[in-house]
Amino acid sequence: MTSILYNDAKFTVLTSILILIFSIYFLPKYKNNVCTSFSDYYGDRDSNSNCYYNPDAKLNVSEIIRRNGYTEEEHKVITKDGYILTLFRIPNRRGSIKTPGPPVFLQHGAVVNCASFINRGSKSLGFILADEGYDVWLGNFRGTIYSKRHTQLKPTDRRFWHFDTYELGVYDTSANVDYIYNITAQKIIYIGHSLGSTTGYIYGVTSPDVAKEKLKIIISLAPTLYVKNWKSITRHIFSLWSFATPLIAALTNEEIYLRGKPGNPLRETLCTGYPFQMYYCQFFEMVTFGFDYEQNDPETLPITLLQNADAVSHRTLTHCTQLVLKGTLEYFDHGAETNLKVYGSTHPPHYNLSQLKVPTYLIRAPNDLIITKEDVEYVHKNLPNETNPYDIYTVKYESFNHEDFLTARDIVPLLYNHLLEFINKL
């Protein structure tokens, strides 16, 4: 298996170099960066009425929100351990100045930031919720470009990156929920995607009474709580992670970009311009999350390929590999000796779902290779009865995968219409 992965890595690097050279020296460049169909990309885009320039590819979150006609607020939240987080708020419908409605908190997953909820125009969950009258809050985990500050540490200090999913749930989520609740004085609808759902549960089980007071419900899109049946080929990479981790930590200063940095011109050259480039850059994600090229959106794929990328700490990624290989939801495993000092046991403790006091709603994708039906059912079965009043909802499209929750061409009829109907009845 090691030799196969090594050969695959060599092939990927060589192919990337060839595509990059071809893109720079041989492919014509156009101002218009998006088209309504993939076939339109292969003509003269600047003279094609089906193509246009979408500036969102290079705008920040505040600029994207305002460009789409919404009121935007930026709030700074300081966690108990000193990280300075950015919360973005969309308080009203497009063009409205009415009093904000019920608060909804959207929390992104790993290796992305909150732009993933607002960078698809009218298909963006953040805008859809705002148009429905909700007071939308967009969270950003520590270490992402919008939350890359600390009261004492700089991002160049390796100590800045010494955090895992515990800190994301216990400190980041707690600080954001407290802040939103203090401003709105209303219970919050928490919607998390992938790791963003995991941290909601970590917060809920470590502060059960406070969470019950401040959260109306936790809605999990692709809930990554138990991943024992992870089907993605990346499981084999994770099995080698512990051997490579000292070198990776040293080379990256513990700040890892699996998809490249946001706004990276190299990624723009390599991954946008023509459909074959976009598909190539998606390949590893499809292998990881499940294949569904059919739901690629020609008008937004060039935007999401550039915008849906951000940092993750080496330790968070290491923690994720531990959860996959062990098939449990537990604290970070430091090794027996350090575990004994930190936890009083040679093994890390598990997060106890029976402590949860907030209602939940689980939504899964049929073709999700990392969050399988068996694992979601296991979570559902182990939640307390009083917090588990709803059946699991499975998106009614067999190829729907982990990424489709954010990027699917038909995301509105496939999922968001149902999600709105559900939330409106709460």
Helices and strands as residue ranges (DSSP letters): H 2-25, E 34-35, G 39-42, G 45-47, E 51-52, G 55-58, H 61-67, E 73-78, E 83-90, E 103-107, G 114-117, G 121-123, H 125-131, E 135-139, E 149-150, G 158-161, H 165-167, I 168-173, H 174-184, E 188-193, H 195-206, H 208-214, E 215-221, H 234-252, E 255-256, H 265-271, H 275-289, G 293-295, H 301-307, E 312-313, H 314-326, H 336-343, G 353-355, E 360-364, H 373-382, G 385-387, E 393-394, H 404-407, H 411-411, I 412-416, H 417-424
